[in-house]
Amino acid sequence: MATTTGSPSAAAEHPTQHFSHVNHHHSPSPPPDNGEPKHVLILYASETGDAQDVAERTARAFRAHHRRAVTISMDAYDIADLPHEPLLILITSTHGRGEPPPAMRGLWGKLIRAGLPNHILEDVHYSVYGLGDSSYERFCFAGKMLARRMDSLGAQSLVEPAWGDERAPDGIEETFLPWLERTLAAIVPYLPGPSRAPRPDTDLPPPIYQLEPVADGNVAKEMDRLRLAGAELRDSNAEYTDIPPTDAGVNGSGSDVNGIANSARAMVYHPAGWHWSTLKHNKRVTAPGWWQDVREVELELAPGVTYPPGAICALQPRCSDAEVDTFLESNKLEAEADKVFIIRSTVPDQPLPAHLPSGPTTLRTLLTHHLDLRSPPRKSFFEWLRRLSKDEREQERLDDFISDPDEIHDYATRPKRTSLETLADFRMTTIPMSHILEVIGPLRRRQFSIASDSEAHPGKIQLLIALVDYKTNLKIPRVGLCSSWLVTLPEGTRIPYTLLPPTLHLPADNVPVILVGPGTGVAPMRAFLEARVRRGAAKDTALYFGFRSRTADLYFPTDWEEAEAAGAHVCLAPSRDGKDKVYVQDLIRKDAAMINDWVTKRGAHVYVCGSTNAMPRAVREAIAWCISSDGAGTLSATEAEEYVDAMFDGDRGGEESW
């Protein structure tokens, strides 16, 4: 078992008592009379994995205090049970401009339904921790909205919410550790368990997963089921499918790129509920020799599949055979790699997380399709190595990392070291089978904005993908996981995908739309432009596309010409072609009269897509200038800025960034 729960006599050492509180909105009451809480429920919403990591660290802290904790992603939780959760912890990141992350949206949508009684959560006692980046205007906004909504529905806060800032000198640790200490002090007394001292941080906890071997007589049968894994409903459509054999890779070389292309073990994992597509095109669209390899990828879909403009396509990459073999060898697990087992949770009421298969599997399959060996090592990773290490010198080095966030930044974050590379530096420390699923994080799907309009390109999805290929400041070659997987796939390969709803939505056709998309951020803007042209709204549509050179990285050039011929206002900003650098915000300012008319008189919508640098803010500032008296409008500079902020706070402005 991963936790130690007290017997009835041990539990009696902590009789039910009134909750103390710091929330001035409520006068806390005891837990409901239908019995003592059995566990604390930790709900998390994570996009990059940081919030999930914090949730798991929080759960381990409760288990170290010999109390039971259950962690569930918000999108896997049945909100109907929420009023009956006496002890609740909510941990969430923030998406974009203060939006709930995708995993939180379903729960959030139900929490904000009109007509909910203001006392519906009166029996819920909660603590909130939010993660974010203080350089964003709406810092940790999703967590703050969640805390306010919990209060308004009658829930009772046990401790003051806390907000983790990755920009802080010590990162999120500055606020997480004090918040965790307060949360433990507030909740542990109300959970059953013995009154002994907490387990030391350096002690290895019992595993929360059991790898149940398949009996020898059933191995052949279970190995067949690996190809159609389905012990439970959620995996009933999961498949592991071989990549078709090919004499040549996508570049015609036949080479084994990154250990994948011609491997006998090269398979594609098809998650349950996903769909099959066929790779029709995978061509480079940047000039030969250009510093960045950008691909136009086209997937052919099953008949009848459609999607709205702005939809998102998710793909599931895989780790290379070479990396899997390296991990197995360094941890002395080669003999265990292909043994069949089923994963069971040892924590009562704890479901398996979505990234783990509920049917039969092997360690090799998990490392290839479900666990991310290239993930950057967080503090929790070094904490795990410290618990596992038996070498005094390595223990000392790990203690330095754990005690000083700057050490982790200099060693891992700045040079972009991977977990696998970190293990190579701690050769005396190995990860046992029993704890691999806790130490190595999930292999997350990669999301891409679709660059095509479904009706303009029926039965197809077109993507614009920049391959990640560079050298770190330690001169270590680095190739993106999804990039290295995609580049090896021959045309004709079946690729699983799933469609996610748009985060940006086009208005009515008579409403002007301003689209801004530098670099590969132009992908969803192309889909929007195609839809507007098809609907006869070209003349009320403007596109500002920023890139470096017309001869190197001008994507979709014929599409822009056709859209302009149809009446769209298309402005190209090749920033390196002229003597002076020209950016999208410069071209927006040149169109001040049109921008002012569209925005202030005709209610235009503005959409911006690109990397999260200074560009989105510069675009908003340019639009504010256009509608101010300094540009072509009548508003003061302050009024113009407030006007644009209100657009983006409402439904007339949107950003999609990464």
LUMTIZA-407128 format. One line per 3 residues: number of its first residue (from 1); their letters; for each residue x, y, z of C-alpha. Coordinates in steps of 0.02 Angstrom, whole numbers, plus 50000, padded with zeros to 5 digits. Layout:
BEGIN
NUM> A> X,Y,Z  ...
% end
This chain:
BEGIN
1> MAT> 50000,50000,50000  50058,50176,49964  49981,50247,50122
4> TTG> 49960,50190,50300  49787,50220,50370  49749,50204,50552
7> SPS> 49640,50074,50633  49478,50133,50716  49572,50150,50879
10> AAA> 49712,50248,50796  49589,50359,50706  49506,50396,50871
13> EHP> 49662,50488,50924  49600,50630,50810  49416,50655,50853
16> TQH> 49309,50759,50736  49334,50943,50772  49284,51110,50701
19> FSH> 49387,51173,50555  49488,51327,50591  49484,51454,50450
22> VNH> 49563,51607,50376  49425,51646,50252  49327,51792,50318
25> HHS> 49181,51752,50203  49131,51595,50297  49115,51525,50471
28> PSP> 49181,51349,50449  49080,51203,50510  49137,51024,50549
31> PPD> 49140,50891,50414  48970,50811,50380  48902,50687,50506
34> NGE> 48903,50542,50383  49074,50485,50441  49254,50541,50454
37> PKH> 49337,50591,50289  49440,50446,50222  49555,50548,50112
40> VLI> 49594,50720,50043  49549,50739,49860  49674,50833,49752
43> LYA> 49604,50894,49586  49728,50967,49463  49723,51045,49290
46> SET> 49889,51038,49201  49946,51084,49026  50136,51066,49029
49> GDA> 50141,50946,49178  50191,51072,49311  50022,51074,49400
52> QDV> 50015,50884,49396  50189,50877,49471  50136,50995,49611
55> AER> 49981,50889,49642  50085,50731,49655  50209,50815,49772
58> TAR> 50064,50870,49880  49993,50694,49885  50163,50622,49933
61> AFR> 50173,50746,50077  50006,50684,50145  50062,50504,50127
64> AHH> 50222,50546,50218  50108,50601,50361  50024,50430,50350
67> RRA> 49865,50501,50276  49775,50450,50118  49773,50567,49967
70> VTI> 49689,50540,49799  49744,50639,49644  49631,50657,49492
73> SMD> 49642,50769,49340  49493,50888,49335  49438,50823,49165
76> AYD> 49425,50647,49236  49322,50696,49388  49132,50684,49404
79> IAD> 49080,50853,49470  48919,50779,49539  49027,50711,49680
82> LPH> 49100,50882,49724  48970,50931,49857  49013,50771,49950
85> EPL> 49201,50800,49959  49235,50867,50135  49422,50894,50106
88> LIL> 49477,50963,49937  49636,51035,49862  49629,51123,49693
91> ITS> 49789,51149,49592  49786,51230,49421  49892,51318,49293
94> THG> 49828,51462,49185  49810,51456,48996  49841,51602,48878
97> RGE> 49770,51767,48939  49700,51704,49102  49595,51563,49031
100> PPP> 49566,51397,49122  49679,51261,49052  49590,51133,48943
103> AMR> 49580,51005,49084  49485,51130,49193  49360,51192,49064
106> GLW> 49229,51057,49086  49226,51073,49274  49232,51262,49264
109> GKL> 49087,51269,49141  48979,51172,49263  49033,51275,49413
112> IRA> 48979,51438,49330  48808,51377,49274  48670,51498,49318
115> GLP> 48551,51447,49456  48670,51348,49566  48624,51372,49751
118> NHI> 48749,51481,49843  48764,51346,49976  48786,51194,49864
121> LED> 48968,51172,49920  48942,51219,50103  49012,51051,50162
124> VHY> 49171,51069,50058  49329,51131,50144  49464,51175,50019
127> SVY> 49637,51244,49982  49693,51318,49815  49864,51333,49734
130> GLG> 49886,51415,49564  50035,51415,49447  50081,51551,49325
133> DSS> 50203,51677,49258  50197,51853,49329  50251,51928,49162
136> YER> 50074,51893,49103  49942,52022,49143  49821,51894,49215
139> FCF> 49941,51804,49329  49868,51641,49398  49697,51703,49345
142> AGK> 49620,51530,49326  49663,51487,49506  49597,51654,49568
145> MLA> 49433,51632,49474  49416,51456,49545  49444,51515,49724
148> RRM> 49314,51653,49705  49187,51534,49631  49213,51407,49769
151> DSL> 49179,51545,49897  49023,51603,49806  48953,51425,49809
154> GAQ> 48975,51411,49997  49139,51314,50006  49250,51355,50153
157> SLV> 49432,51400,50129  49552,51319,50252  49706,51422,50209
160> EPA> 49741,51574,50104  49763,51529,49921  49941,51542,49855
163> WGD> 50009,51580,49683  50167,51504,49612  50271,51618,49501
166> ERA> 50396,51534,49387  50481,51704,49368  50517,51720,49554
169> PDG> 50700,51700,49608  50662,51528,49680  50521,51489,49559
172> IEE> 50361,51417,49627  50454,51349,49780  50442,51523,49860
175> TFL> 50256,51504,49885  50226,51317,49864  50322,51256,50015
178> PWL> 50241,51379,50139  50069,51343,50064  50099,51156,50077
181> ERT> 50150,51172,50259  49992,51271,50300  49882,51151,50202
184> LAA> 49954,50999,50290  49929,51081,50459  49748,51121,50416
187> IVP> 49696,50953,50343  49801,50814,50422  49709,50822,50591
190> YLP> 49544,50778,50508  49606,50623,50420  49621,50451,50500
193> GPS> 49797,50391,50532  49926,50356,50666  50006,50494,50769
196> RAP> 50184,50451,50727  50313,50567,50651  50308,50598,50463
199> RPD> 50418,50491,50353  50582,50580,50314  50592,50659,50140
202> TDL> 50742,50551,50095  50654,50387,50135  50582,50290,49987
205> PPP> 50391,50283,50004  50291,50128,49963  50243,50124,49778
208> IYQ> 50070,50184,49730  50065,50065,49581  50077,49877,49580
211> LEP> 50138,49791,49422  50042,49629,49424  50129,49495,49319
214> VAD> 50028,49396,49196  50036,49209,49229  50151,49114,49112
217> GNV> 50006,49019,49036  49921,49180,48987  50071,49274,48916
220> AKE> 50033,49234,48734  49853,49286,48754  49898,49447,48843
223> MDR> 50032,49489,48715  49898,49479,48582  49792,49596,48685
226> LRL> 49935,49722,48685  49886,49757,48505  49707,49788,48556
229> AGA> 49731,49837,48737  49564,49838,48824  49546,49772,49000
232> ELR> 49429,49918,49035  49311,50022,48931  49425,50173,48919
235> DSN> 49556,50071,48826  49437,49969,48720  49493,50055,48560
238> AEY> 49677,50075,48602  49798,49998,48479  49985,49978,48451
241> TDI> 50008,49969,48263  50168,49935,48167  50231,50072,48052
244> PPT> 50225,49995,47877  50396,49935,47817  50478,50053,47694
247> DAG> 50635,50053,47590  50656,50239,47610  50618,50370,47737
250> VNG> 50527,50531,47696  50686,50601,47623  50718,50446,47520
253> SGS> 50873,50400,47618  50808,50245,47706  50908,50301,47857
256> DVN> 50864,50258,48035  50829,50432,48104  50838,50443,48293
259> GIA> 50821,50255,48309  50644,50246,48244  50618,50233,48057
262> NSA> 50666,50055,48014  50655,49977,48185  50568,49810,48204
265> RAM> 50488,49883,48359  50427,50043,48275  50244,50056,48319
268> VYH> 50113,50193,48324  50006,50203,48480  49822,50240,48448
271> PAG> 49743,50305,48610  49564,50257,48648  49438,50374,48569
274> WHW> 49561,50441,48439  49540,50426,48251  49649,50360,48111
277> STL> 49718,50471,47974  49841,50439,47833  49996,50543,47807
280> KHN> 49983,50611,47629  50117,50746,47628  50262,50791,47740
283> KRV> 50362,50920,47645  50484,51054,47697  50423,51230,47655
286> TAP> 50573,51331,47713  50720,51356,47596  50860,51226,47594
289> GWW> 50994,51280,47715  50876,51394,47811  50904,51384,47999
292> QDV> 50731,51313,48033  50649,51161,47955  50462,51196,47943
295> REV> 50349,51061,47873  50180,51068,47788  50098,50908,47844
298> ELE> 49935,50846,47768  49830,50709,47845  49691,50622,47751
301> LAP> 49538,50586,47858  49399,50459,47854  49249,50509,47747
304> GVT> 49131,50633,47829  49249,50703,47960  49237,50893,47976
307> YPP> 49302,51022,48099  49270,51208,48130  49396,51346,48085
310> GAI> 49522,51365,48225  49510,51183,48281  49664,51099,48355
313> CAL> 49740,50934,48304  49829,50830,48435  49959,50698,48391
316> QPR> 50039,50568,48505  50228,50552,48478  50339,50411,48540
319> CSD> 50512,50394,48616  50648,50319,48510  50708,50140,48528
322> AEV> 50883,50205,48562  50824,50308,48710  50721,50165,48779
325> DTF> 50868,50046,48766  50981,50173,48853  50859,50189,48997
328> LES> 50839,50001,49015  51027,49974,49014  51070,50114,49136
331> NKL> 50939,50050,49259  50984,49866,49233  50808,49824,49175
334> EAE> 50842,49738,49008  50778,49572,49075  50614,49653,49131
337> ADK> 50580,49752,48972  50462,49632,48885  50376,49545,49030
340> VFI> 50187,49570,49024  50097,49645,49173  49943,49744,49219
343> IRS> 49953,49906,49319  49850,49917,49478  49832,50063,49596
346> TVP> 49876,50024,49777  49786,50180,49841  49601,50152,49878
349> DQP> 49486,50259,49769  49635,50312,49661  49603,50281,49475
352> LPA> 49745,50257,49353  49792,50421,49268  49740,50436,49087
355> HLP> 49916,50416,49018  49935,50239,49087  49853,50090,48999
358> SGP> 49728,49991,49100  49756,49834,48998  49909,49722,48985
361> TTL> 50072,49808,48944  50261,49794,48958  50396,49909,49022
364> RTL> 50462,49934,48845  50289,49985,48785  50268,50107,48929
367> LTH> 50437,50188,48898  50402,50202,48712  50224,50265,48709
370> HLD> 50172,50324,48882  50320,50396,48980  50427,50545,48931
373> LRS> 50613,50509,48944  50652,50681,48871  50553,50779,48999
376> PPR> 50654,50913,49090  50696,50856,49267  50597,50953,49396
379> KSF> 50640,50965,49580  50532,50812,49612  50642,50710,49496
382> FEW> 50797,50752,49599  50699,50712,49758  50661,50540,49687
385> LRR> 50844,50510,49643  50892,50562,49820  50773,50433,49894
388> LSK> 50844,50300,49778  51029,50343,49790  51148,50240,49896
391> DER> 51305,50331,49843  51366,50463,49966  51440,50580,49836
394> EQE> 51284,50574,49729  51176,50602,49883  51274,50760,49924
397> RLD> 51256,50825,49748  51070,50788,49747  51049,50876,49914
400> DFI> 51125,51032,49835  50999,51026,49693  50852,51002,49810
403> SDP> 50901,51143,49927  50943,51273,49794  50828,51304,49644
406> DEI> 50970,51399,49558  51070,51238,49552  50931,51151,49458
409> HDY> 50912,51300,49341  51098,51304,49299  51113,51115,49282
412> ATR> 50949,51067,49198  50836,51210,49146  50958,51326,49058
415> PKR> 51052,51192,48959  50886,51097,48930  50946,50932,49000
418> TSL> 50826,50787,48990  50783,50663,49125  50877,50528,49029
421> ETL> 51033,50636,49017  51020,50674,49203  51018,50489,49244
424> ADF> 51181,50471,49148  51261,50593,49271  51203,50490,49421
427> RMT> 51264,50321,49366  51262,50244,49539  51077,50279,49559
430> TIP> 50949,50170,49472  50759,50175,49464  50674,50011,49512
433> MSH> 50525,49941,49419  50416,49975,49571  50434,50165,49557
436> ILE> 50463,50201,49372  50283,50257,49345  50302,50387,49483
439> VIG> 50475,50450,49437  50453,50469,49247  50315,50587,49194
442> PLR> 50183,50560,49059  50219,50575,48874  50102,50715,48827
445> RRQ> 50013,50736,48663  50071,50878,48552  49941,51004,48494
448> FSI> 49944,51099,48329  49826,51233,48265  49749,51171,48103
451> ASD> 49801,51277,47954  49657,51227,47841  49471,51260,47828
454> SEA> 49376,51096,47828  49257,51147,47690  49395,51218,47581
457> HPG> 49495,51056,47602  49366,50920,47630  49432,50762,47710
460> KIQ> 49600,50838,47751  49694,50919,47895  49841,51031,47851
463> LLI> 49969,51076,47984  50119,51192,47987  50249,51116,48102
466> ALV> 50418,51190,48147  50539,51049,48185  50639,51075,48343
469> DYK> 50823,51049,48301  50961,51148,48387  51111,51135,48501
472> TNL> 51102,51178,48685  51226,51295,48766  51322,51137,48811
475> KIP> 51335,51101,48624  51220,50951,48644  51113,50919,48488
478> RVG> 50930,50928,48531  50788,50867,48421  50607,50885,48476
481> LCS> 50518,50725,48521  50371,50751,48403  50487,50823,48270
484> SWL> 50603,50673,48271  50453,50557,48263  50365,50647,48120
487> VTL> 50519,50666,48011  50541,50478,48004  50365,50434,47947
490> PEG> 50344,50387,47764  50196,50450,47666  50054,50327,47681
493> TRI> 50084,50296,47867  49926,50285,47972  49934,50415,48110
496> PYT> 49813,50429,48256  49745,50601,48295  49608,50685,48395
499> LLP> 49520,50849,48367  49506,50980,48503  49384,51127,48496
502> PTL> 49444,51300,48444  49497,51427,48573  49461,51567,48447
505> HLP> 49293,51585,48359  49248,51686,48205  49106,51813,48220
508> ADN> 48965,51839,48096  49020,51866,47917  48972,52052,47918
511> VPV> 49089,52087,48065  49267,52137,48016  49406,52021,48072
514> ILV> 49590,52067,48097  49708,51916,48095  49888,51929,48156
517> GPG> 50005,51780,48141  50195,51792,48139  50293,51635,48095
520> TGV> 50201,51470,48113  50069,51569,48210  49994,51605,48039
523> APM> 49926,51426,48032  49755,51455,48113  49746,51626,48030
526> RAF> 49755,51541,47861  49609,51429,47911  49509,51582,47966
529> LEA> 49552,51675,47806  49500,51528,47697  49334,51517,47790
532> RVR> 49301,51704,47772  49342,51701,47586  49229,51550,47560
535> RGA> 49086,51639,47651  49104,51798,47548  49177,51900,47691
538> AKD> 49349,51930,47615  49329,52119,47601  49302,52131,47789
541> TAL> 49454,52025,47832  49634,52082,47859  49785,51971,47881
544> YFG> 49954,52028,47948  50086,51892,47923  50261,51915,47991
547> FRS> 50411,51813,47934  50595,51842,47897  50624,51828,47711
550> RTA> 50518,51803,47554  50647,51681,47489  50661,51577,47648
553> DLY> 50506,51565,47757  50356,51639,47666  50224,51506,47698
556> FPT> 50070,51481,47586  50118,51619,47461  49988,51572,47330
559> DWE> 49851,51569,47461  49886,51750,47507  49880,51801,47324
562> EAE> 49713,51714,47300  49640,51790,47458  49696,51963,47406
565> AAG> 49619,51938,47234  49456,51893,47322  49459,52059,47415
568> AHV> 49550,52022,47578  49674,52148,47647  49837,52047,47656
571> CLA> 49994,52128,47728  50161,52036,47729  50302,52088,47847
574> PSR> 50469,52011,47793  50572,52079,47938  50745,52042,47865
577> DGK> 50726,52083,47680  50747,52271,47691  50868,52392,47768
580> DKV> 50748,52423,47912  50661,52283,48005  50473,52280,47980
583> YVQ> 50356,52189,48098  50168,52156,48098  50137,52295,48223
586> DLI> 50219,52419,48104  50101,52372,47963  49952,52384,48081
589> RKD> 50001,52564,48122  50011,52604,47936  49829,52551,47921
592> AAM> 49774,52661,48065  49622,52734,47975  49554,52562,47927
595> IND> 49592,52489,48098  49505,52632,48188  49351,52618,48077
598> WVT> 49339,52430,48093  49372,52424,48281  49277,52575,48349
601> KRG> 49135,52589,48224  49105,52413,48157  49149,52306,48308
604> AHV> 49294,52212,48230  49367,52057,48311  49557,52040,48329
607> YVC> 49648,51873,48340  49833,51851,48373  49931,51689,48364
610> GST> 50117,51657,48394  50250,51626,48523  50233,51702,48695
613> NAM> 50359,51842,48680  50331,52029,48663  50232,52012,48502
616> PRA> 50053,51996,48571  50077,52148,48682  50155,52247,48538
619> VRE> 50004,52206,48429  49881,52265,48562  49982,52425,48584
622> AIA> 49979,52456,48396  49791,52435,48388  49770,52551,48538
625> WCI> 49878,52680,48449  49772,52668,48292  49610,52708,48386
628> SSD> 49689,52845,48492  49705,53029,48446  49889,52996,48409
631> GAG> 49834,52880,48268  49668,52895,48176  49546,52894,48321
634> TLS> 49479,53011,48454  49518,52918,48615  49655,52967,48735
637> ATE> 49801,52848,48752  49731,52782,48917  49556,52763,48847
640> AEE> 49621,52672,48694  49722,52551,48799  49571,52515,48909
643> YVD> 49463,52491,48754  49582,52361,48681  49600,52273,48848
646> AMF> 49411,52262,48859  49407,52184,48684  49526,52047,48736
649> DGD> 49441,52025,48905  49277,52000,48814  49239,51906,48654
652> RGG> 49309,52029,48525  49491,51984,48550  49587,51823,48569
655> EES> 49763,51757,48582  49831,51584,48548  50010,51568,48604
658> W> 50142,51441,48652
% end
